[in-house]
Amino acid sequence: MTGMNRQHPLASRFDHMPSLKIHTWLVGLAILYTVFPILIALLGVGLARLFNCTNAGLEYTCGISGLGDVITLMVFAHWLGLFTLPTGGFLSIIGALSLLGRLVWRWLR
């Protein structure tokens, strides 16, 4: 009867892991990090249409002083995606796989 209370050998490895809620939030944060530059660029295009800004070459000009510069920076923020898409995609995949493994581990236990 003493063998019935014995834990699985790998159970002690998972004792130090963060809670499932924190793990899920971290995966969501990694996904948001991945797509954030694209969202900023789309928001910039939407603001340019909202304020009737004109596209003069590579710059936006608006009736409100300084707004054209901000919108131009927002529209070109998608170039940050060259960094965030690979790194955030890698983090998102690793996080999602570890979360899936953790859920399977909890289900099998």
C-alpha positions as CSV (number, residue, x, y, z in Angstrom):
1,M,0.0,0.0,0.0
2,T,2.9,2.4,0.4
3,G,3.5,2.5,-3.4
4,M,0.1,4.1,-4.1
5,N,1.1,7.6,-2.9
6,R,4.2,7.6,-5.0
7,Q,4.4,10.5,-7.5
8,H,5.5,10.3,-11.1
9,P,9.3,10.9,-11.5
10,L,8.7,14.0,-13.7
11,A,6.1,15.6,-11.3
12,S,8.8,17.4,-9.3
13,R,10.0,19.2,-12.5
14,F,6.7,20.9,-13.0
15,D,6.3,22.1,-9.4
16,H,8.2,25.3,-10.1
17,M,6.2,26.3,-13.3
18,P,4.0,29.4,-13.2
19,S,0.3,29.0,-12.9
20,L,-1.8,28.0,-16.0
21,K,-3.4,31.5,-16.0
22,I,0.0,33.2,-16.1
23,H,1.3,30.8,-18.8
24,T,-1.8,31.6,-21.0
25,W,-1.2,35.4,-20.5
26,L,2.4,35.0,-21.5
27,V,1.5,33.2,-24.7
28,G,-1.1,35.9,-25.5
29,L,1.6,38.6,-24.9
30,A,3.9,36.8,-27.3
31,I,1.2,36.7,-29.9
32,L,0.5,40.4,-29.4
33,Y,4.2,41.2,-29.6
34,T,4.3,39.3,-32.9
35,V,1.5,41.3,-34.6
36,F,1.9,44.7,-32.9
37,P,3.8,46.5,-35.7
38,I,1.2,45.4,-38.3
39,L,-1.6,46.7,-36.0
40,I,0.2,50.0,-35.6
41,A,0.6,50.4,-39.3
42,L,-3.1,49.6,-39.9
43,L,-4.1,52.1,-37.2
44,G,-1.9,54.7,-39.0
45,V,-3.7,54.1,-42.3
46,G,-7.0,54.3,-40.6
47,L,-6.1,57.6,-38.9
48,A,-4.9,59.0,-42.2
49,R,-8.2,58.2,-43.8
50,L,-10.1,59.6,-40.8
51,F,-8.3,62.9,-40.9
52,N,-8.3,63.1,-44.7
53,C,-4.5,63.2,-44.9
54,T,-2.8,63.1,-48.3
55,N,0.1,60.9,-49.2
56,A,2.9,62.9,-50.8
57,G,5.5,60.4,-51.7
58,L,6.7,58.8,-48.5
59,E,5.1,61.3,-46.2
60,Y,1.6,62.0,-45.1
61,T,0.4,65.6,-44.8
62,C,-2.6,66.6,-42.7
63,G,-4.4,69.7,-41.8
64,I,-3.3,69.3,-38.1
65,S,0.2,70.3,-37.4
66,G,2.5,67.4,-36.6
67,L,-0.2,64.7,-37.2
68,G,1.3,63.9,-40.6
69,D,4.7,63.0,-39.1
70,V,3.0,60.8,-36.5
71,I,1.0,59.0,-39.1
72,T,4.0,58.5,-41.3
73,L,5.9,56.9,-38.4
74,M,2.9,54.7,-37.7
75,V,2.5,53.6,-41.3
76,F,6.2,52.7,-41.6
77,A,6.1,50.8,-38.2
78,H,5.4,47.6,-40.2
79,W,9.1,47.4,-40.9
80,L,9.6,46.4,-37.3
81,G,7.8,43.2,-38.3
82,L,11.0,42.0,-39.8
83,F,12.2,41.6,-36.2
84,T,9.0,40.8,-34.3
85,L,7.5,38.3,-36.7
86,P,10.3,35.8,-36.6
87,T,11.1,36.2,-32.9
88,G,7.5,36.6,-31.7
89,G,6.4,33.7,-33.9
90,F,9.1,31.5,-32.4
91,L,8.1,32.6,-28.9
92,S,4.4,32.0,-29.6
93,I,5.0,28.6,-31.1
94,I,7.2,27.5,-28.2
95,G,4.7,29.0,-25.7
96,A,1.7,27.3,-27.3
97,L,3.4,24.0,-27.5
98,S,4.5,24.1,-23.8
99,L,1.0,25.2,-22.8
100,L,-0.4,22.3,-24.8
101,G,2.0,19.9,-23.2
102,R,1.1,21.2,-19.8
103,L,-2.6,20.8,-20.5
104,V,-2.0,17.2,-21.7
105,W,0.1,16.5,-18.6
106,R,-2.7,17.8,-16.4
107,W,-5.3,15.8,-18.3
108,L,-3.2,12.5,-18.0
109,R,-2.4,12.9,-14.4
